[in-house]
């Protein structure tokens, strides 16, 4: 019998922090720590939430009596674009996450994990970070030499897990197929997965709470108008755009209730979101020259039949559509870390990554 590894997993989202204890692949205990909207709204910047979230994680660990661990695992690592796979958490990673150009709650997980690593004197890892990708060179060209595309794939962790699930249904390995995988959540990404690598990405469609691709000239004028600070500009894009900007809510169940009750405004903007997502899926089909084995819809709001039916109707001419609802990010973090601990995969070195041109922190 092989070694039993004890893992503590952290996965911060915009209004919650998921935590769990695992022994190898077996979940021993888990909790979704909720952060009320009014509490989150009281913090000016995402990084300001660190003490609050760390305290709640500490309380959870004390509550269930955690004293012995082998490794800490966290979602996050979005300080700069990196390759897919696992990385050891380092002080440099933490500092770059603090100054990340795309602030994201998952980076708080890296900060919390590093503090726990020091307290427990154990290693920590991230896996398939939000800014991870395997982009081909064409996918990195923006149109301005000063601004190469350095955004990452967005949701590689859950997307790859969904890819493995569908590949298993098809009787092969994830690396055997070409998939277009669409993560449907608070943020929406559409990625081209070619033979096990994320070679390109669209993050153009607006989502329940993100603005997506905006009219550049109009947005630039707004940024320089004096009406918004830099933080307000970022918040309008990352937490105050999309459906919540148009309808006042990002709750998909509420949007569907409005549509069912005959709310034409809700129906229109919901349809516009489907339209934009479908355009992104079509774009990724061209990246793979139309050689697409499956289109996969995954993420929490892939549970919405109204959404997946509308999308499937528009894109099924490209390839058959598979729906893998929900998110298995915790399981994916554990699986990747166990491969590293068991010597099946080598963790990459964040501090000495060869392609330092990917660094975007000034």
C-alpha positions in Angstrom: 0.0 0.0 0.0 1.4 3.4 -1.0 1.9 6.4 1.3 -1.2 8.2 2.6 -0.7 12.0 1.9 -2.6 14.5 4.0 -3.6 17.5 1.9 -5.3 20.8 2.9 -6.9 22.5 -0.1 -7.9 26.2 -0.4 -10.1 27.6 -3.2 -11.2 31.2 -2.8 -14.0 32.6 -4.9 -15.5 36.0 -5.1 -17.9 35.5 -2.2 -16.7 32.2 -0.6 -13.6 30.3 0.3 -13.8 26.5 -0.2 -11.6 24.5 2.1 -11.1 20.7 2.4 -9.0 18.0 4.0 -8.0 15.0 1.9 -6.1 11.8 2.5 -4.9 11.0 -1.0 -8.0 11.2 -3.3 -10.4 10.8 -0.4 -12.1 13.9 1.0 -12.2 13.7 4.8 -13.9 17.0 5.5 -14.8 20.2 3.6 -16.6 23.5 4.0 -17.7 26.4 1.9 -17.1 29.5 4.0 -19.5 32.1 2.8 -18.6 35.8 2.7 -21.7 38.0 2.6 -21.9 40.5 -0.2 -21.9 43.4 2.2 -18.8 42.1 3.9 -16.9 41.9 0.6 -18.2 45.3 -0.4 -16.6 46.8 2.7 -13.1 46.1 1.4 -11.7 48.5 -1.1 -9.3 46.0 -2.8 -9.3 42.2 -3.0 -6.0 42.0 -1.1 -7.6 43.8 1.8 -9.7 40.6 2.4 -6.6 38.6 3.4 -6.8 38.9 7.2 -10.6 38.2 7.2 -10.3 35.1 5.0 -7.1 33.8 6.8 -8.9 34.1 10.2 -11.9 32.1 8.9 -9.6 29.4 7.5 -7.7 29.2 10.8 -11.0 28.9 12.7 -12.0 26.1 10.4 -8.7 24.2 10.9 -9.0 24.6 14.6 -12.6 23.5 14.6 -11.9 20.2 13.0 -8.6 19.6 14.8 -6.0 19.8 12.0 -2.6 19.3 13.5 -0.7 17.0 10.9 -0.4 17.8 7.2 1.9 16.9 4.4 1.1 19.6 1.9 -1.0 22.7 1.3 -2.7 23.1 -2.1 -4.3 26.3 -3.4 -6.1 27.5 -6.5 -4.5 30.7 -7.8 -1.1 31.9 -8.9 -2.3 34.7 -11.2 0.6 37.1 -10.7 1.7 36.5 -14.3 1.0 34.1 -17.1 2.7 30.7 -16.6 2.5 27.3 -18.2 -0.2 24.7 -17.3 0.8 22.2 -14.6 2.0 22.4 -11.0 4.3 25.0 -9.3 5.7 25.2 -5.8 4.4 28.2 -4.0 7.2 30.7 -3.3 7.6 34.1 -1.7 8.1 35.6 -5.3 4.8 34.0 -6.3 3.0 35.6 -3.3 4.5 39.0 -4.0 3.5 38.9 -7.7 0.0 37.8 -6.7 -0.3 40.8 -4.5 0.6 43.1 -7.4 -1.4 41.1 -10.0 -2.6 43.2 -13.0 -5.8 41.2 -13.0 -6.9 41.1 -9.3 -8.6 37.8 -8.5 -9.8 36.2 -5.2 -8.0 33.0 -6.0 -4.7 34.8 -5.4 -5.7 35.2 -1.8 -5.4 31.4 -1.6 -1.8 31.6 -2.5 -1.2 34.1 0.2 -3.1 32.1 2.8 -1.3 28.9 1.7 2.1 30.5 2.1 1.3 31.6 5.6 0.2 28.0 6.5 3.3 26.6 4.9 5.4 28.6 7.3 3.2 27.7 10.3 3.2 23.9 9.5 6.7 23.8 7.9 5.4 21.9 4.8 5.5 22.6 1.1 2.6 24.1 -0.9 1.6 24.0 -4.6 -0.7 25.5 -7.1 -2.0 23.6 -10.2 -3.3 24.9 -13.5 -3.4 28.5 -12.4 -6.0 30.9 -13.8 -3.3 32.6 -15.9 -1.8 29.3 -17.1 -1.8 28.3 -20.8 0.1 26.5 -23.6 -0.7 29.2 -26.2 0.7 29.0 -29.7 2.7 32.0 -30.8 -0.1 33.5 -33.0 -2.4 33.6 -29.9 0.0 36.0 -28.2 -0.2 38.8 -30.8 -2.5 41.6 -29.8 -2.2 44.2 -32.5 0.2 46.5 -30.5 3.8 45.4 -30.0 3.7 47.1 -26.5 0.8 45.0 -25.4 1.3 41.3 -26.1 -1.5 39.1 -25.1 -0.7 37.8 -21.6 -4.0 36.9 -20.1 -3.8 33.1 -19.7 -6.6 30.7 -20.3 -8.9 31.7 -17.4 -10.2 28.4 -16.0 -7.8 25.7 -17.0 -8.2 23.7 -13.8 -11.9 22.9 -14.2 -11.8 22.8 -18.0 -9.1 20.1 -18.1 -10.9 18.1 -15.5 -14.0 18.2 -17.7 -11.9 17.3 -20.7 -10.6 14.2 -18.9 -14.2 13.2 -18.0 -15.4 13.5 -21.6 -12.3 11.7 -23.0 -13.1 8.8 -20.6 -16.6 8.6 -22.0 -15.2 8.5 -25.5 -12.9 5.7 -24.5 -9.6 7.6 -24.8 -7.3 10.0 -23.0 -7.7 13.8 -22.8 -4.5 14.1 -24.9 -6.1 12.2 -27.8 -8.8 14.7 -28.7 -9.5 18.3 -29.8 -12.0 19.9 -27.6 -13.5 23.4 -27.3 -14.2 23.7 -23.6 -16.4 26.5 -22.3 -16.3 27.3 -18.6 -19.6 28.9 -17.6 -19.5 30.7 -14.2 -19.2 34.2 -12.8 -16.6 34.5 -15.5 -16.8 32.8 -18.9 -13.9 31.5 -21.0 -13.9 29.5 -24.2 -10.6 27.6 -24.9 -9.2 25.5 -27.6 -7.8 22.3 -26.2 -5.7 20.6 -28.8 -4.3 17.1 -27.9 -4.0 18.0 -24.2 -2.8 21.6 -24.6 -4.7 24.9 -24.3 -3.5 26.6 -27.4 -5.8 29.6 -27.5 -8.5 31.3 -25.6 -11.5 33.7 -25.9 -12.6 35.8 -23.0 -14.8 38.1 -25.0 -18.4 37.2 -24.0 -19.9 39.1 -21.1 -20.9 36.9 -18.2 -23.2 37.2 -15.1 -20.7 39.6 -13.5 -18.0 40.5 -16.0 -18.0 42.9 -18.9 -16.1 40.8 -21.4 -14.5 42.5 -24.4 -15.5 46.2 -24.5 -15.5 48.9 -27.2 -11.9 50.0 -26.8 -12.2 53.6 -27.8 -15.3 54.2 -25.8 -13.9 52.5 -22.7 -10.6 54.4 -23.0 -12.5 57.7 -23.1 -14.5 56.6 -20.0 -11.2 55.7 -18.2 -9.9 59.2 -18.9 -13.1 61.1 -18.2 -12.4 61.5 -14.5 -15.6 59.7 -13.6 -13.8 56.5 -12.5 -10.7 55.7 -10.5 -8.5 52.9 -11.6 -10.1 50.6 -9.0 -13.5 51.5 -10.2 -12.6 50.8 -13.8 -11.3 47.4 -12.8 -14.4 46.7 -10.7 -16.7 47.6 -13.6 -15.0 45.0 -15.7 -14.5 42.2 -13.2 -17.4 42.4 -10.8 -19.9 45.0 -12.0 -20.3 44.1 -15.7 -22.4 41.7 -17.7 -25.8 40.7 -16.5 -25.5 42.4 -13.1 -24.9 45.7 -14.9 -27.9 45.3 -17.2 -30.3 43.5 -14.9 -29.1 44.3 -11.4 -28.4 40.6 -10.5 -25.8 38.0 -11.4 -28.0 35.2 -9.9 -28.9 32.9 -12.8 -31.9 31.4 -11.0 -33.3 34.9 -10.5 -32.6 35.7 -14.2 -34.4 32.6 -15.3 -37.4 33.3 -13.0 -37.7 36.7 -14.6 -37.6 35.2 -18.1 -40.3 32.7 -17.1 -42.5 35.5 -15.8 -42.3 37.3 -19.1 -39.5 39.8 -18.4 -38.5 40.7 -22.0 -35.4 42.7 -20.8 -34.1 39.7 -18.9 -34.7 37.5 -21.9 -33.0 39.9 -24.3 -29.7 40.2 -22.3 -29.7 36.5 -21.4 -30.0 35.8 -25.2 -27.2 38.4 -25.9 -24.9 36.5 -23.5 -25.6 33.2 -25.3 -25.0 34.9 -28.6 -21.6 36.2 -27.5 -20.5 32.9 -26.0 -21.5 31.1 -29.3 -19.4 33.6 -31.3 -16.4 32.7 -29.1 -16.9 29.0 -29.6 -17.1 29.5 -33.4 -13.8 31.4 -33.2 -12.1 28.6 -31.4 -13.3 26.2 -34.1 -11.2 28.1 -36.7 -8.1 27.8 -34.5 -8.3 24.0 -34.9 -9.2 24.2 -38.6 -12.6 22.8 -37.8 -11.2 19.6 -36.4 -13.2 19.5 -33.2 -14.2 16.3 -31.5 -16.5 17.7 -28.9 -17.7 21.0 -27.5 -17.8 20.8 -23.7 -19.9 23.1 -21.5 -18.9 23.1 -17.9 -18.9 25.2 -14.7 -21.6 26.1 -12.2 -24.0 27.8 -14.5 -23.8 24.9 -17.0 -26.5 23.6 -14.6 -28.9 26.0 -16.4 -30.8 24.0 -19.0 -32.0 27.3 -20.5 -28.4 28.4 -21.0 -27.0 25.1 -22.3 -30.0 24.4 -24.6 -29.6 27.9 -26.1 -25.9 27.4 -26.6 -26.2 23.9 -28.0 -28.7 25.0 -30.6 -26.3 27.6 -31.9 -23.0 25.5 -32.0 -23.9 21.9 -32.4 -23.3 22.2 -36.1 -19.6 22.4 -35.3 -19.4 19.3 -33.1 -21.5 17.3 -30.7 -22.0 19.1 -27.4 -21.3 17.5 -24.0 -22.4 19.0 -20.7 -20.3 18.5 -17.6 -22.1 20.8 -15.1 -20.5 22.1 -11.9 -16.9 22.6 -11.0 -14.5 19.9 -9.7 -11.6 22.3 -8.9 -10.9 20.8 -5.5 -10.6 17.3 -6.9 -8.4 18.6 -9.8 -6.1 20.4 -7.4 -5.7 17.2 -5.4 -5.2 15.0 -8.4 -2.5 17.3 -9.8 -0.6 17.6 -6.5 -0.7 13.9 -5.9 0.9 13.3 -9.3 3.7 15.6 -8.1 4.1 13.9 -4.7 4.1 10.5 -6.3 6.8 11.4 -8.8 4.5 11.0 -11.8 4.9 14.7 -12.7 7.6 17.3 -11.9 6.6 20.6 -10.4 7.8 23.6 -12.3 10.1 26.3 -10.7 8.2 29.6 -10.6 11.2 31.6 -9.5 13.5 30.3 -12.3 11.0 29.8 -15.2 13.0 29.9 -18.4 10.6 32.2 -20.3 11.0 35.3 -18.1 9.5 37.3 -21.0 6.1 36.2 -19.7 6.5 38.4 -16.6 4.2 41.4 -16.7 4.8 42.9 -13.3 6.6 46.3 -13.6 
